[in-house]
Each structure stands twice: as structure tokens, then as C-alpha cells.
Amino acid sequence: MSKIGKAFMSLVLDKKAREALQNTTQKPSPSTVKPQAPQPSVKQRLDSKLEEVQNRPAQNTSPSRQQLIQDAIRVRASKQEVLSDLSQEQRLKLQVLAMKAMMPNKSNDRDN
């Protein structure tokens, strides 16, 4: 550490804090460092968690609820097929139209 850094530390930190900081900044000797097992990448961890969640048996769901979920998935898939038939320009126009429909009407907000 530079002289300026040490001088600044002496102004700001007390002796115990300086010693603690110096102890944490000192690198441990190679003999005390334990080799660590390689960590899986974030993508691998996410993929494994996703697989775990997808393969988890349905808990606390009644058969009627499971049927309702399956019906909703089928309806969504059929609606998605309709959107896939649109051109990129048509999809963009539809998206803009939906955004405008979801935005509050500012002229009505001023009147109220």
C-alpha cells in the first residue's frame, strides 16, 4: 500500500480496523489454500434447476386443476399458431396496437 493510502487509513480508521483490513488483504500462503472443486457455470445451474422443476411431480393439484392447466396450455398453443402465420410487419403492428390499448387514455385522465 502506498504512503498516502496508509496516511489516509490512519486518519479514518482506528488501529484495530487497520489491522483487520491488512489481515484480510494479505493473501494466504499456498499451503493453507484448499483446492476447490470447479463450480458449474450459471447456465448449467439454471438448466439443472429448470429440468428439476419441469420433472417435479405435480403436488397438491387436484385432477380438475391439472385438466384446467392442460386446457389452458392447448388454447395458448392454438392462439400462438395464429400469430405465427402473421408477417413480421403485421406482428409489430399488432404489438403496437395492443400497447396503445393497454396505455391509459391521457385525455380522459385530465378531464377527471
CORWO-V345289 format. One record per helix or strand of 3 or more residues. SS is the DSSP state (H for helix, E for strand). FROM is the first residue (numbers start at 1). TO is the last residue. If there is no record, write none. Layout:
ss=SS from=FROM to=TO
ss=SS from=FROM to=TO
This chain:
ss=H from=3 to=12
ss=H from=15 to=25
ss=H from=42 to=54
ss=H from=63 to=84
ss=H from=88 to=102
ss=H from=106 to=111
